[in-house]
Amino acid sequence: MKKTLCILLAVLVLTACIPAQSVFAEQVPEAQIIRYADRSCMVITIREPLDCSKLGSGAVRANKSGSVTADYYESTGILAWTVTLTAAFTYNGTTSSCTSANVSVNIFVNSWYTASRYVSWSGNTAAANVTMAKTVSGTTTSVPVTLTLSCDANGNLY
């Protein structure tokens, strides 16, 4: 009995030490960092929901959505605002196309505002052009943001 318990315990410990790959784990997106002279910076990342369509059956999914976000940090390290381009695509293994797109802005520091906002899509690409601005002591600072999101024929966002 004692030997069986020790073997069972050893199996449990060894099993716990083996790293498990979850099918629900999302990859950490690569980020592009833009640094400005005033020591502020913008971090741009592409995000997409977990695609369960390829799990099990191997079938190609015909629809995909995702987003690309620009997070702007002031020189103090405070997140001032985010701009997010969200787009929907269709693909079939041979071609892909963008079917809709939307841009949203979230402001966390009251001195910032949206000076202009434009979104468009054509072919397999969505684009957003946004200008964020703030006026302090009569001086206006503008930060242009250009975001694009594309989908290839296999449903990969870039």
N, CA, C and O of each residue as an XYZ file, in Angstrom:
632
protein
N       0.825     -1.200      0.000
C       0.000      0.000      0.000
C       0.862      1.254      0.000
O       0.595      2.207     -0.732
N       1.914      1.240      0.843
C       2.799      2.377      0.938
C       3.545      2.583     -0.380
O       3.751      3.717     -0.813
N       3.950      1.475     -1.017
C       4.669      1.544     -2.282
C       3.767      2.108     -3.383
O       4.218      2.923     -4.187
N       2.518      1.691     -3.430
C       1.560      2.174     -4.419
C       1.321      3.669     -4.237
O       1.248      4.417     -5.211
N       1.202      4.093     -2.996
C       1.004      5.509     -2.703
C       2.213      6.334     -3.138
O       2.046      7.427     -3.680
N       3.420      5.832     -2.910
C       4.633      6.543     -3.323
C       4.717      6.643     -4.841
O       5.097      7.689     -5.369
N       4.368      5.570     -5.550
C       4.393      5.581     -7.011
C       3.366      6.572     -7.543
O       3.660      7.343     -8.456
N       2.171      6.554     -6.980
C       1.122      7.480     -7.399
C       1.539      8.927     -7.161
O       1.317      9.793     -8.007
N       2.139      9.177     -6.011
C       2.609     10.522     -5.688
C       3.726     10.950     -6.656
O       3.750     12.100     -7.094
N       4.630     10.056     -6.984
C       5.713     10.360     -7.926
C       5.165     10.686     -9.309
O       5.645     11.610     -9.965
N       4.162      9.933     -9.756
C       3.536     10.197    -11.053
C       2.867     11.562    -11.056
O       2.979     12.302    -12.034
N       2.183     11.904     -9.988
C       1.539     13.212     -9.889
C       2.563     14.343     -9.932
O       2.351     15.342    -10.618
N       3.667     14.195     -9.208
C       4.692     15.221     -9.184
C       5.324     15.375    -10.572
O       5.524     16.496    -11.037
N       5.636     14.269    -11.227
C       6.228     14.336    -12.562
C       5.261     14.942    -13.566
O       5.674     15.720    -14.426
N       3.990     14.602    -13.473
C       2.987     15.151    -14.379
C       2.859     16.653    -14.182
O       2.700     17.394    -15.153
N       2.925     17.104    -12.954
C       2.805     18.532    -12.672
C       4.010     19.313    -13.188
O       3.899     20.505    -13.474
N       5.159     18.650    -13.310
C       6.368     19.326    -13.769
C       6.449     19.440    -15.287
O       7.254     20.219    -15.798
N       5.643     18.690    -16.010
C       5.654     18.752    -17.466
C       4.797     19.918    -17.904
O       3.616     19.974    -17.561
N       5.371     20.871    -18.669
C       4.563     22.031    -19.093
C       3.469     21.605    -20.064
O       3.711     20.844    -21.000
N       2.281     22.100    -19.829
C       1.139     21.789    -20.693
C       0.890     22.951    -21.627
O       0.936     24.109    -21.212
N       0.628     22.649    -22.890
C       0.307     23.675    -23.888
C      -1.211     23.740    -23.999
O      -1.837     22.801    -24.490
N      -1.790     24.809    -23.559
C      -3.235     24.964    -23.615
C      -3.668     25.410    -25.004
O      -3.030     26.274    -25.606
N      -4.740     24.831    -25.514
C      -5.266     25.266    -26.816
C      -5.887     26.649    -26.710
O      -6.169     27.285    -27.725
N      -6.101     27.117    -25.488
C      -6.706     28.424    -25.301
C      -5.673     29.517    -25.028
O      -6.034     30.681    -24.859
N      -4.407     29.154    -24.983
C      -3.369     30.149    -24.730
C      -3.225     31.054    -25.948
O      -3.162     30.582    -27.083
N      -3.174     32.343    -25.699
C      -2.983     33.297    -26.781
C      -1.523     33.699    -26.823
O      -0.867     33.786    -25.785
N      -1.018     33.943    -28.012
C       0.343     34.409    -28.148
C       0.415     35.867    -27.728
O      -0.514     36.644    -27.953
N       1.532     36.222    -27.113
C       1.746     37.614    -26.764
C       2.093     38.352    -28.047
O       3.049     37.986    -28.731
N       1.331     39.386    -28.384
C       1.586     40.079    -29.648
C       2.905     40.832    -29.614
O       3.334     41.322    -28.570
N       3.543     40.915    -30.788
C       4.731     41.742    -30.899
C       4.291     43.196    -30.883
O       3.234     43.542    -31.410
N       5.097     44.030    -30.285
C       4.749     45.443    -30.173
C       5.747     46.299    -30.924
O       6.943     46.006    -30.954
N       5.238     47.363    -31.531
C       6.081     48.378    -32.146
C       6.056     49.570    -31.210
O       4.983     50.027    -30.816
N       7.222     50.078    -30.852
C       7.300     51.209    -29.928
C       7.850     52.416    -30.675
O       8.907     52.347    -31.302
N       7.120     53.518    -30.598
C       7.547     54.781    -31.192
C       7.863     55.730    -30.040
O       7.009     56.006    -29.197
N       9.090     56.221    -30.014
C       9.511     57.131    -28.949
C       9.578     58.559    -29.500
O      10.007     58.782    -30.632
N       9.147     59.521    -28.677
C       9.137     60.925    -29.071
C      10.201     61.704    -28.293
O      10.684     61.254    -27.254
N      10.555     62.881    -28.819
C      11.611     63.701    -28.227
C      11.293     64.107    -26.787
O      12.209     64.267    -25.980
N      10.026     64.276    -26.457
C       9.662     64.694    -25.096
C       9.610     63.526    -24.113
O       9.112     63.675    -22.997
N      10.126     62.358    -24.524
C      10.206     61.131    -23.729
C       8.867     60.418    -23.589
O       8.745     59.485    -22.795
N       7.859     60.845    -24.352
C       6.611     60.089    -24.394
C       6.795     58.977    -25.417
O       7.766     58.982    -26.174
N       5.876     58.035    -25.443
C       5.995     56.951    -26.418
C       4.619     56.385    -26.759
O       3.648     56.563    -26.023
N       4.568     55.694    -27.904
C       3.345     55.030    -28.338
C       3.696     53.564    -28.583
O       4.692     53.257    -29.239
N       2.862     52.653    -28.045
C       3.061     51.215    -28.213
C       1.923     50.695    -29.088
O       0.749     50.872    -28.761
N       2.281     50.046    -30.212
C       1.277     49.547    -31.154
C       1.317     48.025    -31.168
O       2.369     47.431    -31.402
N       0.165     47.389    -30.915
C       0.076     45.926    -30.894
C      -1.132     45.450    -31.683
O      -2.167     46.115    -31.719
N      -0.988     44.292    -32.314
C      -2.105     43.639    -33.007
C      -2.673     42.580    -32.079
O      -1.934     41.792    -31.490
N      -3.975     42.571    -31.957
C      -4.655     41.575    -31.125
C      -5.723     40.884    -31.954
O      -6.379     41.502    -32.792
N      -5.887     39.588    -31.703
C      -6.962     38.867    -32.373
C      -7.543     37.854    -31.405
O      -6.823     37.315    -30.564
N      -8.847     37.587    -31.517
C      -9.455     36.597    -30.639
C      -8.937     35.211    -30.976
O      -8.482     34.965    -32.093
N      -9.007     34.308    -30.011
C      -8.589     32.925    -30.231
C      -9.414     32.329    -31.358
O     -10.641     32.426    -31.352
N      -8.738     31.704    -32.337
C      -9.411     31.110    -33.489
C      -9.583     29.620    -33.249
O      -8.647     28.844    -33.444
N     -10.776     29.218    -32.825
C     -11.058     27.812    -32.556
C     -11.469     27.055    -33.809
O     -11.691     25.845    -33.746
N     -11.576     27.728    -34.936
C     -12.077     27.091    -36.146
C     -11.138     26.011    -36.671
O     -11.574     25.081    -37.351
N      -9.844     26.134    -36.356
C      -8.885     25.164    -36.878
C      -8.612     24.027    -35.903
O      -7.834     23.124    -36.213
N      -9.234     24.055    -34.739
C      -9.023     23.005    -33.759
C      -9.857     21.781    -34.113
O     -11.065     21.891    -34.323
N      -9.231     20.639    -34.179
C      -9.954     19.390    -34.413
C     -10.177     19.082    -35.867
O      -9.546     18.164    -36.389
N     -11.040     19.798    -36.548
C     -11.465     19.421    -37.890
C     -10.472     19.796    -38.977
O     -10.453     19.162    -40.032
N      -9.642     20.817    -38.746
C      -8.712     21.275    -39.768
C      -9.386     22.107    -40.850
O      -8.753     22.459    -41.846
N     -10.646     22.421    -40.666
C     -11.389     23.186    -41.671
C     -10.919     24.633    -41.702
O     -10.496     25.174    -40.680
N     -10.989     25.250    -42.851
C     -10.614     26.652    -43.000
C     -11.811     27.521    -42.650
O     -12.917     27.304    -43.145
N     -11.583     28.485    -41.811
C     -12.644     29.393    -41.404
C     -12.770     30.506    -42.436
O     -11.770     30.921    -43.023
N     -13.956     30.983    -42.657
C     -14.184     31.992    -43.680
C     -14.210     33.408    -43.129
O     -14.148     34.359    -43.909
N     -14.298     33.589    -41.810
C     -14.404     34.921    -41.222
C     -13.356     35.101    -40.134
O     -12.990     34.150    -39.443
N     -12.877     36.335    -39.992
C     -11.878     36.638    -38.980
C     -12.011     38.091    -38.587
O     -12.302     38.942    -39.427
N     -11.801     38.379    -37.324
C     -11.781     39.774    -36.876
C     -10.555     39.972    -35.995
O      -9.992     39.015    -35.464
N     -10.161     41.201    -35.852
C      -9.016     41.510    -35.006
C      -8.901     43.009    -34.827
O      -9.706     43.778    -35.351
N      -7.892     43.407    -34.082
C      -7.710     44.833    -33.838
C      -6.232     45.155    -33.703
O      -5.407     44.291    -33.407
N      -5.928     46.405    -33.925
C      -4.588     46.936    -33.679
C      -4.782     48.183    -32.820
O      -5.631     49.026    -33.110
N      -3.983     48.285    -31.760
C      -4.167     49.354    -30.784
C      -2.891     50.143    -30.595
O      -1.802     49.575    -30.506
N      -3.031     51.448    -30.536
C      -1.930     52.345    -30.185
C      -2.200     52.879    -28.787
O      -3.213     53.539    -28.555
N      -1.299     52.598    -27.861
C      -1.375     53.108    -26.494
C      -0.347     54.226    -26.360
O       0.840     54.000    -26.593
N      -0.782     55.426    -25.990
C       0.126     56.562    -25.880
C       0.408     56.857    -24.413
O      -0.504     57.105    -23.624
N       1.696     56.824    -24.065
C       2.135     57.100    -22.698
C       2.853     58.443    -22.660
O       3.752     58.701    -23.461
N       2.450     59.289    -21.728
C       3.132     60.568    -21.560
C       4.506     60.314    -20.945
O       4.788     59.205    -20.493
N       5.358     61.332    -20.925
C       6.717     61.177    -20.416
C       6.740     60.754    -18.949
O       7.747     60.229    -18.474
N       5.650     60.976    -18.235
C       5.549     60.567    -16.831
C       5.243     59.076    -16.684
O       5.255     58.542    -15.575
N       4.965     58.397    -17.825
C       4.626     56.979    -17.779
C       3.138     56.711    -17.684
O       2.717     55.555    -17.642
N       2.339     57.763    -17.651
C       0.889     57.615    -17.524
C       0.277     57.342    -18.900
O       0.605     58.017    -19.875
N      -0.607     56.358    -18.971
C      -1.334     56.073    -20.207
C      -2.338     57.197    -20.441
O      -3.285     57.361    -19.672
N      -2.128     57.978    -21.518
C      -2.968     59.144    -21.798
C      -4.185     58.781    -22.627
O      -5.288     59.257    -22.357
N      -3.988     57.924    -23.656
C      -5.096     57.555    -24.531
C      -4.746     56.314    -25.327
O      -3.582     55.929    -25.439
N      -5.790     55.692    -25.882
C      -5.617     54.562    -26.789
C      -6.471     54.806    -28.032
O      -7.562     55.372    -27.955
N      -5.955     54.369    -29.167
C      -6.701     54.376    -30.426
C      -6.720     52.936    -30.914
O      -5.670     52.301    -31.011
N      -7.913     52.411    -31.224
C      -8.039     51.017    -31.648
C      -8.775     50.935    -32.976
O      -9.879     51.459    -33.127
N      -8.143     50.267    -33.931
C      -8.766     49.953    -35.215
C      -9.218     48.499    -35.140
O      -8.409     47.600    -34.910
N     -10.519     48.273    -35.338
C     -11.077     46.919    -35.337
C     -11.617     46.642    -36.733
O     -12.295     47.482    -37.324
N     -11.310     45.450    -37.258
C     -11.737     45.125    -38.618
C     -12.190     43.680    -38.715
O     -11.762     42.821    -37.944
N     -13.067     43.431    -39.681
C     -13.554     42.077    -39.966
C     -13.128     41.709    -41.383
O     -13.122     42.547    -42.285
N     -12.770     40.433    -41.557
C     -12.271     39.958    -42.839
C     -12.941     38.638    -43.212
O     -13.447     37.915    -42.353
N     -12.934     38.342    -44.505
C     -13.286     37.012    -44.992
C     -12.074     36.486    -45.748
O     -11.322     37.253    -46.350
N     -11.891     35.166    -45.712
C     -10.789     34.551    -46.444
C     -11.169     33.120    -46.802
O     -12.051     32.527    -46.182
N     -10.488     32.571    -47.815
C     -10.835     31.211    -48.263
C      -9.626     30.363    -48.647
O      -9.789     29.305    -49.254
N      -8.429     30.804    -48.307
C      -7.236     30.064    -48.667
C      -6.600     30.556    -49.960
O      -5.436     30.264    -50.234
N      -7.360     31.301    -50.753
C      -6.840     31.858    -52.009
C      -6.829     33.380    -51.979
O      -5.864     34.006    -52.418
N      -7.888     33.967    -51.467
C      -7.996     35.425    -51.380
C      -8.550     35.823    -50.017
O      -9.025     34.983    -49.253
N      -8.481     37.107    -49.733
C      -9.081     37.643    -48.512
C      -9.566     39.052    -48.795
O      -9.082     39.716    -49.711
N     -10.527     39.502    -47.999
C     -10.998     40.875    -48.147
C     -11.512     41.401    -46.815
O     -11.997     40.647    -45.972
N     -11.393     42.709    -46.649
C     -11.901     43.377    -45.456
C     -13.361     43.725    -45.705
O     -13.700     44.284    -46.749
N     -14.226     43.397    -44.749
C     -15.662     43.638    -44.914
C     -16.173     44.821    -44.090
O     -17.220     45.387    -44.407
N     -15.453     45.194    -43.048
C     -15.861     46.363    -42.249
C     -14.701     46.783    -41.347
O     -13.781     46.011    -41.079
N     -14.778     48.037    -40.888
C     -13.749     48.549    -39.978
C     -14.332     49.672    -39.138
O     -15.261     50.367    -39.549
N     -13.763     49.830    -37.953
C     -14.203     50.859    -37.032
C     -12.992     51.339    -36.235
O     -12.091     50.552    -35.945
N     -12.964     52.613    -35.882
C     -11.898     53.127    -35.031
C     -12.531     53.720    -33.769
O     -13.542     54.420    -33.829
N     -11.913     53.423    -32.638
C     -12.404     53.961    -31.365
C     -11.257     54.612    -30.607
O     -10.097     54.226    -30.753
N     -11.599     55.601    -29.799
C     -10.611     56.339    -29.013
C     -11.047     56.317    -27.561
O     -12.211     56.571    -27.252
N     -10.112     56.012    -26.666
C     -10.347     56.102    -25.226
C      -9.325     57.066    -24.648
O      -8.119     56.879    -24.811
N      -9.815     58.099    -23.972
C      -8.944     59.134    -23.404
C      -8.948     58.990    -21.886
O     -10.005     58.921    -21.258
N      -7.733     58.945    -21.299
C      -7.589     58.761    -19.855
C      -7.038     60.007    -19.158
O      -7.137     60.124    -17.937
N      -6.459     60.936    -19.922
C      -5.947     62.192    -19.377
C      -6.759     63.316    -20.017
O      -6.750     63.481    -21.237
N      -7.457     64.081    -19.188
C      -8.454     65.042    -19.666
C      -7.952     66.101    -20.628
O      -8.747     66.632    -21.403
N      -6.673     66.432    -20.615
C      -6.183     67.496    -21.499
C      -6.123     67.056    -22.963
O      -5.985     67.907    -23.841
N      -6.220     65.764    -23.252
C      -6.177     65.264    -24.631
C      -7.569     65.252    -25.245
O      -8.570     65.094    -24.545
N      -7.620     65.422    -26.576
C      -8.877     65.325    -27.311
C      -8.597     64.791    -28.715
O      -7.454     64.791    -29.173
N      -9.651     64.337    -29.390
C      -9.526     63.837    -30.752
C      -9.725     64.998    -31.710
O     -10.816     65.562    -31.796
N      -8.657     65.356    -32.437
C      -8.741     66.467    -33.385
C      -9.350     66.022    -34.710
O     -10.085     66.781    -35.340
N      -9.045     64.785    -35.140
C      -9.644     64.245    -36.364
C      -9.624     62.727    -36.295
O      -8.812     62.123    -35.593
N     -10.547     62.130    -37.048
C     -10.671     60.671    -37.056
C     -11.209     60.236    -38.412
O     -12.208     60.771    -38.894
N     -10.531     59.246    -39.033
C     -10.960     58.741    -40.334
C     -10.646     57.249    -40.404
O      -9.565     56.816    -40.005
N     -11.596     56.468    -40.913
C     -11.375     55.029    -41.076
C     -11.821     54.623    -42.479
O     -12.798     55.155    -43.007
N     -11.093     53.675    -43.079
C     -11.461     53.187    -44.410
C     -10.999     51.744    -44.551
O     -10.188     51.260    -43.762
N     -11.525     51.059    -45.571
C     -11.055     49.717    -45.884
C     -11.174     49.489    -47.381
O     -12.082     49.992    -48.043
N     -10.224     48.713    -47.891
C     -10.184     48.396    -49.306
C      -9.373     47.117    -49.479
O      -8.338     46.941    -48.836
N      -9.840     46.232    -50.339
C      -9.138     44.970    -50.536
C      -9.064     44.193    -49.236
O     -10.089     43.952    -48.599
N      -7.868     43.799    -48.836
C      -7.718     43.019    -47.607
C      -7.141     43.860    -46.461
O      -6.581     43.308    -45.515
N      -7.273     45.189    -46.538
C      -6.663     46.078    -45.552
C      -7.651     47.108    -45.028
O      -8.443     47.675    -45.781
N      -7.588     47.338    -43.714
C      -8.341     48.413    -43.065
C      -7.322     49.438    -42.572
O      -6.202     49.082    -42.204
N      -7.716     50.711    -42.566
C      -6.806     51.773    -42.132
C      -7.553     52.811    -41.312
O      -8.731     53.081    -41.548
N      -6.852     53.389    -40.346
C      -7.403     54.479    -39.543
C      -6.360     55.568    -39.430
O      -5.184     55.296    -39.187
N      -6.795     56.799    -39.606
C      -5.946     57.973    -39.403
C      -6.622     58.839    -38.353
O      -7.732     59.334    -38.553
N      -5.942     59.012    -37.242
C      -6.480     59.776    -36.120
C      -5.422     60.781    -35.691
O      -4.233     60.465    -35.663
N      -5.853     61.981    -35.361
C      -4.942     62.957    -34.776
C      -5.431     63.271    -33.376
O      -6.556     63.732    -33.181
N      -4.569     63.015    -32.405
C      -4.855     63.333    -31.013
C      -4.123     64.627    -30.692
O      -3.027     64.863    -31.201
N      -4.716     65.462    -29.857
C      -4.099     66.748    -29.542
C      -4.399     67.141    -28.101
O      -5.353     66.669    -27.482
N      -3.543     68.028    -27.593
C      -3.802     68.643    -26.289
C      -3.242     70.049    -26.316
O      -2.230     70.316    -26.964
N      -3.910     70.949    -25.606
C      -3.464     72.336    -25.517
C      -3.161     72.646    -24.063
O      -4.019     72.523    -23.189
N      -1.921     73.051    -23.824
C      -1.492     73.412    -22.473
C      -0.818     74.778    -22.559
O       0.133     74.955    -23.321
N      -1.303     75.737    -21.786
C      -0.749     77.103    -21.751
C      -0.661     77.720    -23.138
O       0.320     78.387    -23.464
N      -1.686     77.498    -23.957
C      -1.744     78.082    -25.281
C      -0.950     77.344    -26.346
O      -0.991     77.735    -27.512
N      -0.227     76.287    -25.983
C       0.557     75.515    -26.944
C      -0.152     74.190    -27.222
O      -0.454     73.426    -26.305
N      -0.409     73.934    -28.504
C      -1.086     72.696    -28.898
C      -0.062     71.674    -29.375
O       0.797     71.968    -30.206
N      -0.172     70.487    -28.838
C       0.660     69.359    -29.249
C      -0.234     68.375    -29.971
O      -1.275     67.980    -29.446
N       0.162     67.973    -31.177
C      -0.610     67.001    -31.960
C       0.197     65.733    -32.146
O       1.407     65.783    -32.367
N      -0.471     64.603    -32.058
C       0.162     63.309    -32.298
C      -0.668     62.584    -33.354
O      -1.794     62.173    -33.073
N      -0.127     62.418    -34.572
C      -0.851     61.663    -35.601
C      -0.694     60.162    -35.372
O       0.381     59.689    -35.001
N      -1.762     59.431    -35.593
C      -1.746     57.981    -35.447
C      -2.278     57.372    -36.735
O      -3.393     57.675    -37.159
N      -1.483     56.520    -37.348
C      -1.913     55.781    -38.533
C      -1.823     54.300    -38.212
O      -0.743     53.788    -37.917
N      -2.952     53.615    -38.268
C      -3.006     52.191    -37.982
C      -3.524     51.454    -39.202
O      -4.458     51.918    -39.856
N      -2.933     50.316    -39.517
C      -3.437     49.460    -40.584
C      -3.526     48.037    -40.064
O      -2.751     47.629    -39.198
N      -4.469     47.294    -40.596
C      -4.633     45.891    -40.259
C      -5.016     45.162    -41.537
O      -5.965     45.548    -42.219
N      -4.276     44.110    -41.859
C      -4.533     43.337    -43.071
C      -4.681     41.872    -42.717
O      -4.267     41.431    -41.645
N      -5.277     41.123    -43.634
C      -5.494     39.689    -43.454
C      -5.054     38.984    -44.733
O      -5.438     39.383    -45.832
N      -4.241     37.926    -44.584
C      -3.837     37.201    -45.790
C      -4.871     36.127    -46.130
O      -5.865     35.981    -45.419
N      -4.649     35.387    -47.195
C      -5.612     34.411    -47.693
C      -5.839     33.254    -46.733
O      -6.817     32.521    -46.874
N      -4.942     33.077    -45.748
C      -5.096     32.001    -44.770
C      -5.627     32.482    -43.423
O      -5.677     31.713    -42.463
N      -6.020     33.743    -43.351
C      -6.604     34.264    -42.126
C      -5.612     34.796    -41.125
O      -5.959     35.005    -39.963
N      -4.373     35.023    -41.552
C      -3.358     35.586    -40.653
C      -3.412     37.112    -40.705
O      -3.384     37.716    -41.777
N      -3.489     37.713    -39.527
C      -3.534     39.171    -39.455
C      -2.127     39.740    -39.357
O      -1.250     39.167    -38.711
N      -1.930     40.884    -40.016
C      -0.630     41.557    -39.931
C      -0.820     43.051    -40.121
O       0.152     43.806    -40.085
